[in-house]
Amino acid sequence: MHTFSSKQYIPAEGLLTRIVDQDEVLTLDYQEATRRHQRSLWWGTAVGYRAMQVAAVALSAESLWRRDNLVVVSAHPGPGVLDSLNYVTLCADRGTLTVLQNDHCVNRCNSEMKFEWWVSDGDRTAHIRLDEDFVPREFYELIDRRVYSETRADDDKLFELYKVNLSSRIWVAPLEQSFTFELLPPMARGERPVGHAWVKEPA
């Protein structure tokens, strides 16, 4: 198995993300991820992709990270988010993606969802979070009104405007200003993060 220096192959820069798959360095482009979605999903696609750029940096301290053993857990159920995760890591295609749920989410976007992810390469786990203040409370309120059929006049237009603005901000701001990460012990396929509020410990 070859290793590739993360100094020679920069893990994330601009719209690009680099990752090793089957001993080949792949250079992925965000624009390819967006081609798979209509505009309405671009915010989810953007934030999911940027989170995976954070994972690329976090897991490439010495050598470029690899797809081989990646396990991914997402606390966000949005289809654009999950497709971005899969575009970079192939976690859904390879059956190594777990989506956390709380009692209110039930695989639908609402105010209870979290912009939070865990990406493990078999040696360590990058626990990634979007800054809590990045998404305004008004955006969550719009989502809830749509989910629970309480939409007001102009809500659809406002929702689209918020998504456009959020998508622009997530690309303008440097990763370290929008996200934080910490390195934790490795996680196995299907494992859920220990101590998380949504994970019920066995009795």
N, C-alpha and C positions, 0 to 999 in steps of 0.2 A: 504494500500500500504506500503510495507516494504521499508526501506532505508538501504543501505549498505555502510559502512564507506569506504572512499577512502584510508584510512590508512591501513585497513585490506585487501582490494581488490585493489591492485595497478592498476591504469587505463591503463598504458602502460609500458611494459618492454620487451626489446629484440624484438623478433618477435611477441609478444603477445599483444592483446588488450582486455580489459574487459569492458563489458557493461551489463546493466540490461534489460531483456526482459521478460514481464509477471511475474515480481517478481522473476526472476531467474537470477543469475549471469552467463553470458556466457564468456568463455575464447576463443577468436578467435586467429587463428594462420595464419600468413602471408603465410606459405607454402600451406595452403588450398586455399588461394586466387590465388596463382600462378598455382595451378593444373587446374584451369579453363581456362588458356590461353596458347598459344604457346609462345615460347621465344621472338618473335618479339614484344610482348606487355608488357614485364616485366618491362621496365622503367615506363610506365604509371601506371602499377599495383603497383609498388614500391612507387612512389611519391604520388599516391592517398591514399594508405594505411598509409604511414607515416603522411600525412596530417590529416587523421582521428585519428591517435595516438595523434597528437597535440590537436585535438578537445576533445579527451578523457581526457587529462590532464586539458585543459582549463575549461571544464564543470564539473569537478569532484573535486571542491575545498573542499567541505565538504563530500558529498556523491557521490557514483559512478553514472555516467551519465546513462540515460535511453533511450531506443529506442522509448518509447511511443509517445512522442510529437515532435520528431525530424523533422526539416525542413532543407533541404540542398540546397544551391545554388552553382553551379560550373561555373567558368569562363574558364574552360578547357573542350573541347568537346571530348577528346580522349576516346575510348572505354575501354582501360585498366584502366584509371583513374576513369571513371564513374562506372565500375564494382566493383572496390575496394571500392568506396563510398557506393555502394549498399550492398556489402558483409558485411561491418561493421554496417551500419545504416538501411538497408532495405528501403532506401528512394525511390528508383525507384519502388520497388515492392508495396510500400504503396502510391505511387502517390504524394510524397512530395519532389521530386527533380525538380529543375529548372536549366536549362543550359543557361547561358547568351550567347548572340551572339552580335558581332559587324557587321558592314557592310561587312567585309571581311572574317570572319570565316566561316559562313554558315555550322556549325557543322562539319568542317574539320580542322584537325590540321595544323596550319601554324604559321608564325612568329607573328601574331596578338594575338594569344591566350595568356591567363594569367594563371599562376600557383597560383590561388587565389580561396578561398572557404569561404562560410559562413555556419555555422552550428548552428541552434537555437534549444533550448530545451523548448521553451515556456516562460522562465524567462529571458534568455539572449542569445546573439549570439556571437559565437567565429568567428572572422574574421581572417582568416589564410592566410599567404602569404609565398611562397618559396622565399628565398633570391634572389634578382634580378641578382646577379652575379653568381648564382649557375650553370645555364645553359649557356654555351658559345654561343656567337653570331653565330659561325660557324654551330652550330647544327640547329639553326633556318633557316639559309641560305640553308642547306641541305634539310630541310623540304619543304621550298618554291620551290626549284628546282624539288622536287618529285611531289608536288601538281600541279605545272604548266608545267609538262612534259618537263623540261629543264635539266634532269639528265645528269651528266657528267660521264666519265669513273671512276670506283671505288667508285662512290657515295654510292651505296648500301652497300659496305663493310665498308665504313667510317661511315655510318648511324648506322649500327649494332654495330660497335666499340664504338661509342659515347653512345649508349643506355646501353651497358654493363658497361662502365666506370661510367656513371651517376647512374646506379642502384647500383653499388658497393659503390660509394661515399655517396649516400643517407642513406645507412645502417651503414657505418663506422662512419660518423659524428653524434654527439649527436643532438637530435631534435632541441634544442635551438640554435645550430649553423647554422642550415639549414633553419629554419622557424621562423617567428615572428607571434604573434597573439595579438589581442586586443578584449576586451569584449564590446559589443554594446547592445542596447535594443533588445528585442525579435522580431522575424520576423514571419509572418503568412504564411501559405501554399500559394505558388504562388507569394508571395511578392518579390520584387527585391530591392537590397540595395540602399538606398537613397544616392544621390550624386555621384554615380559611373559614370564614363565617358561613359559607354555603356548604361546606363539607361536614356531614354528620359522622362523628366517630362511632364505630360499632359499640354496642352496649357490652 
